[in-house]
Amino acid sequence: MTSDSKQPLVSVGFAVYNRPELLRLAIESIVQQTYENLEIIVSDDCSPGDETRAVVEEFMEKDARIQYCRQEKNIGEAENMKFVLSKAKGEYFMWAAEDDLWEEMFVETGINALLADNFYQAWFCSFDVIDTFGRVVQELPGLSFLTSTSDRRKNIIRYLRTSGNMGKDIMTMGIYETQVLTETVEHYFICGKGVRNRHGCDSAFNIAFLARYNILITDDILFHNSVTRRSVPDEKEKIVLLSRKDNPYRGVSLHRGTFNPKKIITVIREHYRAVKGTQYTKMVVLTLLLIFPVAIKNYLIIRANRKVHSVTKRIKPLIQSLRKTY
């Protein structure tokens, strides 16, 4: 396979751990991109066995653009993501997960958009959610309304007011100018094992970017995010309301499970860290404080509706039985 040296080099960083069969599909999705000037860096976070290495080496035999690194010990997803970025030689960079898929025009569309307008330092597209068989299990509203304007305050507020249930945090999987992404990571990136589960860290990273740079988000669906990486709401109320203009899930989302007030403190702290040193610190904290009462209210409504639905489901057979009897 040849590449056009006139095209800017795009580095694709896979930070992977022990999912070789999914990784096979993901790498295949990247090597089939119409944009050919790529370097593909796969960092294996000390997966047990040799299956992950075998999959990557199978592709390396056919494609010289692929590199394989194996960590001597498990360093965690976040540190591994930082590692692949540090190895990038391309002018542009994108993170890639081993369970996601990309349409073949993904990279070409993004690079063309960035080259056409130097106001933007990053690009992303709309996306859907797939299961491990590649079947679409959830369609999400487009995120093009989050495209940056010249008013960074409005960009930040609009992002904060948008529900996490709409998939806004996934914009980290877009294409970035490598230098800009490296600088953003220096401003805010939590490393260490398990820290990417810290509530609000993905959103805070995006805020760190929006406080300093600009992103273009287009409406075409060229990316398929795996259900194994993202919690898809299973309550009927959420799925219905996501498509409504009066969507009550505006604001920072509170995930399913037991409500813990510490989550609020964590989210505020991480977002404060993300914009520390900029003029937006007070604005970000105040915006979150205004959003959270609404988010808590919606959380309680969902919990109440789930309980009602559960009780109705249990009682329904009894009612049907009584109707047959009488």
C-alpha positions as CSV (number, residue, x, y, z in Angstrom):
1,M,0.0,0.0,0.0
2,T,1.4,3.4,-1.0
3,S,0.7,6.8,0.5
4,D,0.8,10.3,-0.9
5,S,3.6,12.2,0.7
6,K,1.8,15.5,-0.1
7,Q,-0.8,14.6,2.4
8,P,-0.2,15.6,6.0
9,L,0.8,12.6,8.1
10,V,-2.0,11.5,10.5
11,S,-1.0,9.4,13.5
12,V,-3.6,7.0,14.8
13,G,-3.0,5.8,18.4
14,F,-4.5,2.6,19.6
15,A,-4.3,2.2,23.4
16,V,-5.4,-1.4,23.8
17,Y,-5.8,-4.2,26.3
18,N,-6.7,-7.9,25.7
19,R,-9.5,-7.7,23.2
20,P,-7.8,-9.2,20.1
21,E,-10.8,-10.0,18.0
22,L,-12.3,-6.6,18.4
23,L,-8.9,-5.1,17.7
24,R,-8.7,-7.0,14.5
25,L,-11.9,-5.3,13.2
26,A,-10.8,-1.9,14.4
27,I,-7.4,-2.0,12.7
28,E,-9.0,-3.3,9.5
29,S,-11.4,-0.3,9.7
30,I,-8.4,2.1,9.9
31,V,-6.2,0.5,7.2
32,Q,-9.1,0.7,4.8
33,Q,-9.3,4.5,5.1
34,T,-9.3,6.3,1.8
35,Y,-6.8,8.7,3.4
36,E,-3.5,6.7,3.1
37,N,-0.8,8.8,4.7
38,L,-1.2,7.3,8.2
39,E,1.0,5.9,10.9
40,I,-0.8,3.5,13.1
41,I,0.6,3.1,16.6
42,V,-0.7,0.2,18.7
43,S,0.3,0.2,22.4
44,D,-0.6,-3.1,24.2
45,D,-1.0,-2.4,27.9
46,C,0.6,-5.7,28.9
47,S,-2.2,-8.0,27.8
48,P,-2.0,-11.6,29.0
49,G,-1.0,-14.1,26.4
50,D,0.2,-13.4,22.8
51,E,-3.2,-13.0,21.0
52,T,-3.0,-9.2,20.9
53,R,0.5,-9.2,19.5
54,A,-0.4,-11.9,17.0
55,V,-3.3,-9.9,15.6
56,V,-1.1,-6.7,15.2
57,E,1.8,-8.6,13.6
58,E,-0.6,-10.2,11.2
59,F,-1.4,-6.7,9.9
60,M,2.2,-5.5,10.1
61,E,3.2,-8.2,7.6
62,K,0.9,-6.6,5.0
63,D,1.0,-2.9,6.0
64,A,4.3,-1.0,6.9
65,R,2.3,1.8,8.4
66,I,1.6,-0.2,11.6
67,Q,3.8,-0.1,14.7
68,Y,3.5,-2.3,17.8
69,C,4.6,-1.5,21.3
70,R,4.0,-3.6,24.4
71,Q,4.1,-2.1,27.9
72,E,6.3,-4.1,30.4
73,K,3.6,-3.7,33.0
74,N,0.0,-2.5,33.0
75,I,-0.1,1.3,33.2
76,G,-3.8,1.9,32.8
77,E,-5.8,3.3,29.9
78,A,-5.2,7.0,30.4
79,E,-1.4,6.6,30.7
80,N,-1.4,4.3,27.6
81,M,-3.4,7.0,25.7
82,K,-0.8,9.5,26.6
83,F,2.0,7.2,25.5
84,V,0.7,6.7,22.0
85,L,0.3,10.5,21.7
86,S,3.9,10.9,22.7
87,K,5.0,8.5,19.9
88,A,3.1,10.4,17.2
89,K,5.1,11.9,14.4
90,G,2.1,13.1,12.4
91,E,0.9,16.7,12.0
92,Y,-2.5,15.4,13.1
93,F,-3.5,12.8,15.6
94,M,-6.5,10.7,16.6
95,W,-7.1,8.2,19.4
96,A,-8.6,4.9,18.4
97,A,-10.3,2.3,20.6
98,E,-10.1,-1.4,19.8
99,D,-13.9,-1.8,19.9
100,D,-14.9,1.2,17.7
101,L,-15.3,1.4,13.9
102,W,-14.9,4.1,11.3
103,E,-16.4,4.7,7.9
104,E,-13.7,4.7,5.2
105,M,-14.0,8.4,4.6
106,F,-13.6,9.4,8.3
107,V,-9.9,10.6,8.2
108,E,-10.2,12.1,4.7
109,T,-13.3,14.1,5.6
110,G,-11.7,15.4,8.8
111,I,-8.4,16.4,7.3
112,N,-10.1,18.1,4.3
113,A,-12.3,20.1,6.7
114,L,-9.3,21.2,8.9
115,L,-7.2,22.1,5.9
116,A,-10.1,24.2,4.4
117,D,-10.4,26.4,7.5
118,N,-7.5,27.1,9.9
119,F,-9.9,28.5,12.5
120,Y,-10.3,25.0,13.8
121,Q,-7.7,22.8,15.4
122,A,-9.9,19.7,15.7
123,W,-12.7,17.9,13.9
124,F,-15.3,15.4,14.8
125,C,-18.5,14.1,13.2
126,S,-21.8,12.7,14.4
127,F,-21.9,9.1,15.4
128,D,-24.1,6.2,16.5
129,V,-23.7,3.4,19.1
130,I,-23.1,-0.2,18.0
131,D,-22.9,-3.5,19.8
132,T,-20.0,-6.0,19.5
133,F,-21.6,-7.4,16.3
134,G,-21.6,-4.0,14.6
135,R,-25.4,-3.5,14.9
136,V,-26.6,0.0,15.6
137,V,-28.3,0.0,19.0
138,Q,-28.7,3.7,19.5
139,E,-28.9,6.7,17.2
140,L,-27.9,10.0,18.8
141,P,-28.8,13.6,17.8
142,G,-26.0,15.3,15.8
143,L,-23.5,17.4,17.8
144,S,-22.8,20.0,15.1
145,F,-24.3,22.7,17.3
146,L,-21.2,22.3,19.5
147,T,-19.0,23.6,16.7
148,S,-16.8,26.4,18.1
149,T,-17.5,30.0,17.5
150,S,-15.2,33.0,18.1
151,D,-16.9,33.4,21.6
152,R,-15.2,30.8,23.8
153,R,-17.5,31.6,26.8
154,K,-20.5,30.6,24.7
155,N,-18.7,27.5,23.5
156,I,-18.0,26.4,27.0
157,I,-21.5,27.1,28.4
158,R,-23.1,25.4,25.5
159,Y,-21.0,22.3,26.0
160,L,-21.7,22.3,29.8
161,R,-25.5,22.7,29.2
162,T,-25.5,19.7,26.8
163,S,-26.3,16.4,28.3
164,G,-23.7,13.7,28.5
165,N,-26.5,11.4,27.3
166,M,-26.1,13.0,23.9
167,G,-22.6,11.7,23.5
168,K,-20.7,15.0,23.8
169,D,-17.8,13.4,25.7
170,I,-17.0,11.2,22.7
171,M,-15.6,14.2,20.8
172,T,-12.2,13.2,22.3
173,M,-12.2,10.6,19.5
174,G,-11.9,13.2,16.8
175,I,-8.9,14.3,14.8
176,Y,-6.6,17.0,16.4
177,E,-3.6,19.0,15.4
178,T,-1.0,17.0,17.3
179,Q,0.7,20.0,18.9
180,V,-2.6,21.4,20.1
181,L,-3.7,18.0,21.6
182,T,-0.3,17.6,23.3
183,E,-0.7,21.1,24.8
184,T,-4.2,20.3,26.0
185,V,-3.0,17.1,27.6
186,E,-0.4,19.2,29.4
187,H,-3.1,21.4,30.7
188,Y,-5.4,18.6,31.8
189,F,-5.1,14.9,31.7
190,I,-5.6,12.5,34.6
191,C,-3.2,9.5,34.5
192,G,-2.9,6.4,36.6
193,K,-4.7,3.1,36.7
194,G,-8.5,3.4,36.8
195,V,-8.6,7.2,36.8
196,R,-10.6,7.3,33.5
197,N,-13.6,6.2,35.4
198,R,-13.4,9.3,37.5
199,H,-16.7,11.1,37.1
200,G,-16.5,14.0,34.7
201,C,-12.9,13.6,33.5
202,D,-13.8,13.2,29.8
203,S,-16.0,16.3,29.9
204,A,-13.3,18.2,31.8
205,F,-10.8,17.3,29.1
206,N,-13.0,18.6,26.4
207,I,-13.6,21.8,28.4
208,A,-9.8,22.2,28.7
209,F,-9.6,22.1,24.9
210,L,-12.6,24.4,24.3
211,A,-11.1,27.0,26.7
212,R,-8.1,27.3,24.4
213,Y,-8.9,26.0,20.9
214,N,-11.7,25.4,18.4
215,I,-13.4,22.3,17.1
216,L,-15.6,21.7,14.0
217,I,-18.3,19.0,14.3
218,T,-20.1,17.9,11.1
219,D,-23.4,16.1,10.8
220,D,-22.4,13.1,8.8
221,I,-22.2,9.8,10.7
222,L,-18.7,8.5,10.0
223,F,-17.9,7.0,13.5
224,H,-19.5,4.1,15.3
225,N,-18.9,4.1,19.1
226,S,-19.0,0.7,20.8
227,V,-21.6,0.0,23.5
228,T,-18.8,-1.7,25.5
229,R,-17.2,1.7,26.1
230,R,-20.3,3.8,26.6
231,S,-23.3,3.3,29.0
232,V,-26.4,3.3,26.8
233,P,-29.5,4.4,28.8
234,D,-31.9,1.5,29.0
235,E,-34.8,3.4,30.5
236,K,-37.6,4.0,27.9
237,E,-37.9,7.5,29.2
238,K,-34.4,8.4,28.2
239,I,-34.6,7.0,24.7
240,V,-37.8,8.9,24.0
241,L,-36.7,12.2,25.5
242,L,-33.4,12.2,23.7
243,S,-35.2,13.1,20.4
244,R,-37.3,15.8,21.9
245,K,-36.5,19.5,21.6
246,D,-37.5,20.1,25.2
247,N,-35.0,17.4,26.3
248,P,-34.9,17.6,30.1
249,Y,-31.5,15.9,30.2
250,R,-29.8,19.2,29.4
251,G,-27.0,19.6,31.9
252,V,-24.4,17.3,33.3
253,S,-25.7,13.8,33.3
254,L,-25.9,11.7,36.4
255,H,-25.4,8.1,35.5
256,R,-27.6,5.2,36.5
257,G,-27.0,3.8,39.9
258,T,-27.1,5.1,43.5
259,F,-26.9,8.9,43.6
260,N,-23.8,10.1,45.4
261,P,-23.4,13.8,46.1
262,K,-19.6,13.3,46.0
263,K,-20.0,13.0,42.2
264,I,-21.0,16.7,42.1
265,I,-17.9,17.7,44.0
266,T,-15.7,15.6,41.7
267,V,-17.2,17.0,38.5
268,I,-16.7,20.6,39.7
269,R,-13.2,19.9,40.9
270,E,-12.1,18.3,37.6
271,H,-13.7,21.1,35.5
272,Y,-12.0,23.7,37.6
273,R,-8.6,22.0,37.1
274,A,-9.3,21.9,33.4
275,V,-9.6,25.7,33.0
276,K,-7.3,26.7,35.8
277,G,-5.1,29.5,34.5
278,T,-7.7,30.8,32.1
279,Q,-10.3,33.5,32.5
280,Y,-13.1,31.0,32.6
281,T,-12.7,29.4,36.0
282,K,-15.4,31.3,37.8
283,M,-17.8,31.0,34.9
284,V,-17.3,27.2,34.7
285,V,-17.9,26.6,38.4
286,L,-21.0,28.9,38.5
287,T,-22.5,27.2,35.4
288,L,-22.1,23.8,36.9
289,L,-23.7,25.0,40.2
290,L,-26.7,26.3,38.2
291,I,-26.9,23.1,36.2
292,F,-26.7,20.5,38.9
293,P,-30.1,21.3,40.6
294,V,-31.8,20.5,37.3
295,A,-29.7,17.4,36.8
296,I,-30.6,16.1,40.3
297,K,-34.3,16.8,39.7
298,N,-34.2,14.8,36.4
299,Y,-32.3,12.0,38.1
300,L,-34.9,11.7,40.8
301,I,-37.7,11.7,38.1
302,I,-36.1,8.9,36.3
303,R,-35.6,6.8,39.4
304,A,-39.3,7.4,40.3
305,N,-40.5,6.4,36.8
306,R,-38.3,3.3,36.9
307,K,-39.9,2.2,40.2
308,V,-43.4,2.8,38.8
309,H,-42.6,0.9,35.6
310,S,-41.2,-2.0,37.7
311,V,-44.3,-2.1,39.9
312,T,-46.6,-2.0,36.9
313,K,-44.7,-4.8,35.2
314,R,-45.2,-7.0,38.3
315,I,-48.9,-6.2,38.7
316,K,-49.9,-6.5,35.0
317,P,-50.0,-10.4,35.0
318,L,-52.2,-10.3,38.1
319,I,-54.6,-7.8,36.5
320,Q,-54.8,-9.9,33.3
321,S,-55.5,-13.0,35.4
322,L,-58.3,-11.2,37.3
323,R,-59.9,-10.1,34.0
324,K,-59.9,-13.7,32.7
325,T,-61.5,-14.9,36.0
326,Y,-64.3,-12.3,36.0
